[in-house]
Amino acid sequence: MKKINGNNLTFWLFLAPVLLAFLMIIVIPFFVGAFYSLTDWNATARTGAELKFVGLKNFTDSFADPAFLYSFIITTIFTIINVIAINVVSIALALVVTSKLKLRNLHRVGFFIPYLIGGLILGYLWQFIFNNAVPAIGKAIPFMGFLADPENLLLSKVGTSVIALVIVASWQYAGYIMMIYVAAIEAVPTSLYEAAKIDGVNAWQRFRYITVPMIAQAFTITMFLTLVNSFKQFDVNYALTAGGPATIFMDKPIYGTELLAMNIYRTAFVSNNLAAGQARAVIFFIVLVIITLVQVRINKKKEIEL
Amino acid sequence: MKRILIVLLVLILSAGIFFSCSKENNKAPITMMQNKPEIDAALQAYGKIWTGKSGTEITIKSVGGSTGADLGQQLRADYAAGEMPDIFIIAGVEDYKEWESIILDLSDEAWVEKTSVAFTKDGKVFGFPVAVEGWGMAYNADILAKAGVNPAGLTTIGAYKTACAKIDSMKAELGLDSVISMAASADMGWVTAHHNFNSLLSNGLPYGDLSVVNDLLAGKVDKKRLSEYADWVELLFNYADKTVLTTGNYDSQVGAFATGKAAFLHQGNWTDPNMASANATFDMAFAPHGSMSTPTEGIFVAAPSFYVINKESKNIKAAKQFLNDMVFTDEGNNYMVNEAGMIPAYSNVTLNPAGKLSKSVQEWAAAGKVYSWSQYYFTNDFRDQSLAPIYNQFANGSIGKVEFIRYMTEAFEGLK
């Protein structure tokens, strides 16, 4: 046998804590979870409840459940709107704070701070704004009376509740994405802009034909982050709408703004069917991996090297 | 191969740093989990007093109310994580079945003789009744007097219709936003699909009569009873404040009543602490749920939740002691009745709660005019995931009474 290489050992020793943590909290739970999705496991202390192997039943049941199919659709809709909203807002903010603005560092901090507030707190905070503060404004200002009409409360209808979710999620996340755009925009050589200016290029064209292609690698990251985050949205959903209001889908009354993560949570902990929840989480994982791989591939093609 | 061996060795070594063993001991701290956020402050304070006397640390966790997650969800998560509390709450037989194998037999405890409403199964006592609770239609006596409505007559749906119409026409004069404070948002499914639902199950029936429950569980729906019940739900929703009804939480629902903006409140005597903190000084009491055309004179009263002890607890002795002390020490009695404002379920406790709604529950109970709480014979899943969205849509106006009856019928037929 070969002697243990000193350098090698040091290398692995330094890596060990991270490797262990990664193994314990990501790799092992993932495979244990995948295993449980094939059983009828539930975390209660019923007598005579033993772990039984049920094959793919949890998966087929999931696809037969209108609530799960519906949450797929509503999550997709939410994700599309949310990705667009966050990216548009954060590019706009990034352009503002990279321009020659007074106190621009203060603005950067200001836009970034919502990201540091937890989603649950944000959810309850905005719930208060939508349900109490907005009607109060409607009552106080005469020509804004429509705001006080209960028919116009954002959280009272499914469609507008999704918009409310987008507003809160964008408000929280746009500052963070803005920082990535700021870094990318600042890395664009000013000489390009100067040359363009001399050629008589206007501001929109400078943005469209210089800034956008030059920050393409930032798009890869931001699209990935916003896509994954929107798809995994849970805490804001949980605190802001709690899945309500209800709706009818495939002739079954279900919760109208129950996004996928929340549907998985409810299947596991409200319906007390942890194995089925686990199966849905596996489906969720596979779908998410496919979507992000496609997205990264598309975005990568658009990147340019200087 | 060599490399894998090194990695393994390193992992085992560092694992030793991460994990340590815990020992059983007599002074092991105990944890209690309960689902009444309104008594949390009182219970925390009592927990400190008890720790001071007994020397055992007790941690009290409260979940429920408008925080979203309910007790069952938290217990399942904690059980899966191996952090099951030493004392926790079950509500009825469905919960009992869920935790059957870890619930300790408490038949030999001293408090058992002092109560008639402990949770028993097969002749053994398992659950310590937390309190006697009741709900009906809480009313603001001052507003009703001003409107000329006699609460004693509110026993049928007809009487409620007349009374609500009358109060509704005088809203401006009485300073009301709405007649009834009712909530049906996704957060508040427990008001509709748990409490209101019970009107369908037990209103007008002898105490403990499960005929309607058993029929529904078997998928048999009494069309007449359900359609009368739908009229009742419609009445409550029609006279409720739309904002509170469709998007409100517990605070906005109770707050509307406590500040005199609504004449009726669809809640129970657990709102007493909220009334006190909102400085609601008006007279209030419970009127029955007049959900049917035949008079129903009585409100829903029961000891609905029970403390149980986890068999796998590291300090069962302290957990038993904690429950006993609540019944047999002055501090414990003081906490239950004066601080938490609960109606004690124990005959040796001589104190009486000061809350007006609790007093009303005691009066109804003393007169024997009570109906059971039967909603716990249905699973949480059924009530929260199947029924609550139906009520929510009915409240939003996206479905009408005919569809409400149809979806309810379909839900029950699915139970077979």
Interface residues (C-beta under 8 A of the other chain):
Chain A: M1 K2 I4 N8 L9 W12 L13 A16 P17 L19 L20 L23 M24 N42 A43 T44 A45 R46 T47 A67 Q127 F130 N131 N132 P135 P150 E151 L153 L155 S156 K157 Y238 A239 T241 A242 G243 G244 P245 A246 T247 I248 P253 I254 Y255 R266 A268 F269 V270 S271 N272 L274
Chain B: K2 R3 I6 V7 V10 L11 L13 S14 A15 F18 G68 G72 Q73 R76 A77 Y79 A80 K97 E98 W99 E100 S101 I102 I103 S185 A186 D187 D241 K242 T243 T246 T247 G248 N249 S252 N380 D381 D384 Q385 S386 A388 P389 I390 N392 Q393 N396 S398 I399 Y407
